[in-house]
Amino acid sequence: MIAVIVIVVTVVVALFILGGAAWFAYDSDKRVRRFARSTDLIPGRPGRAPESWTTDNTLEALLHRRIRYAIADVHANPAIPHDDELVSARDRLDDAVFELDDRLIAAADTGGDAAVEILDSAESAVKALEELPKKLWEAPKSDQLADLDRVTRVLSRG
């Protein structure tokens, strides 16, 4: 009799764990898809790029999406919202991200050699932004501030 109870309890616990894992996977997938279809450049702040850039394969659209995912990773850092200086530095970075995205929009409208130059400099700026999230994790505050300011300057030039 005790063996049956142990088996039933084990099965019930396993079903709860399996159900929780399935719910986690479903919910995560839903959030990722919602962000991928949104026009938010920064989480919670819509961008000014054309909506078609969420699926286009032009260089401008690809760079736009890379910016979106990189800055979303910066916003996912749990240490930043608890420090006013880091929040201010991240807000400056957000402004620089919008400036860079505006330059991509202008490049798409311009075309030609001017657009190629803008896209080349934007590519290097996006690479710097993509490297930022891993530098921020577990780094001392002074390093985080320096990295945020450095990437902000790179984006403003890019």
N, C-alpha and C positions, 0 to 999 in steps of 0.2 A: 504494500500500500504506500509506504514512504517513497519507494522508487518511482511510482506513478506520479506522486505529487512533485517530486524533484524534476521529473521529465516535463511535466506540464508547466511548472514555474520557469524552467529553462527555455522552453519553447515560447512562452509569453514574453519573457525578457528579450529573447532573440528577435521576436516580431516587433517589439517596441524599438529596438536598436535599428532594425532594418527599415522600419517606417520612418524613423528620424533621419536616417541617412538619405532615404528617398526624398523626403521633404526638403532637406538641405540642398540636395542636387537640383531639384525642381526650382526652388526659390532662387538659388544662385544663378541658374541659367536664365530665369525670367528677368532678374535684375541686369544681367550682362546684356541680354537682348534689348531691354528697354533703353539702356545707355547707348548701345550701338545704333539704335534707330532715332535717338533724340538728336536735337541740334545744339545741345549744350556744349559749349567749348570748355567751360569749367563747370564742374558739378554744381547744378542749381542756377547757372547763368548762361542763357542762350547765346550762341555765337551769331555772327553776322554773315557767315558763309551761306552759299546756296544750299538748300535742303538736299539737292541731288548729290552733294559731296559725301553724304553718308554711305553711298554705294559706288560712286564714280571711280574710275581707275586712272584719272589724270594725275599728273605729278602733284599739282596743287591740292587735289582732294586727298591723295595719299599722305602728303605732309600734314594736312589739316587733321586727319584721323590720328596720325602719330602724335601730334601735339595733344590732342584730346586725351589719349590714353596715358601719355607721360604725365600730364598735369593732374589727371585723376589719381595716379600713383602717388604724386606729391601730397595731394589732399587726403590720401588714405593713411598718411603717417600719423599715428595716434599721439605723438609727443607735441606736435606743433600747436594744436588748439589750446594747450594749457599754458602757453607762454606768450605774452603780449608782443615782445620783440620779434619772435618767430612768426607770429600771425601778421605783423606789419610787413616783415620781409616777404612772406608768402603773398600778401596782397599786392606788393610791388611786382612780384613775379607774375601774378595773375594779369596785372595791367600790361606787362611786357608781352605776355602770351597773346593778349588781344591785339596789341600793336603788330606782332609778327603775323597773326592770322589776317589782319587787315592788309598787310603787304602781300600776302598770298592771294587775297581776293583781287587786289589791284593788279597783280601779275597776270592773273587769269583774264582780266579785262584788257590788259595792255597787249600781251602777245609779243612775239618777235624777240630780238636780242636783249632788250631791256628786261623782259620777263625771265629769260634764261639766267641773267646775272642775279636777279632777285631770288630765283629758285635755288641757285647754287649756294648763295649765302644763307638762305633759309634752311637748306639741308644741313649745313654744319651747325646752325643754331639748334635745330631740332635734335641732332645727335647729342649736343650738350645737355639739353633738357631731358632726354631719355636716360642719360647717365646719372642724373641728379637723385632720383628716389633711393637708389641703393647707397648713395653717399650719405644721405640724411639719416638712415636707420642706424640707431645705436651710436651716432656720432655725438661728441660733446656739443653743447649749445654754441660755443664760439665757432666751431667748424661748420655747424649747420648754417649759422648766419653768414659766414664767409662764402659757403657754397651757394646759398640762395642769392646773395648779392652778385656773385661772379656770374651765375647763369642769367640773372636779370640783365646784367650789362651785355652779355653775349647776345641775348634775344633782342635787346634794343638796337644793337649794331646790325644783327642778322636780318 
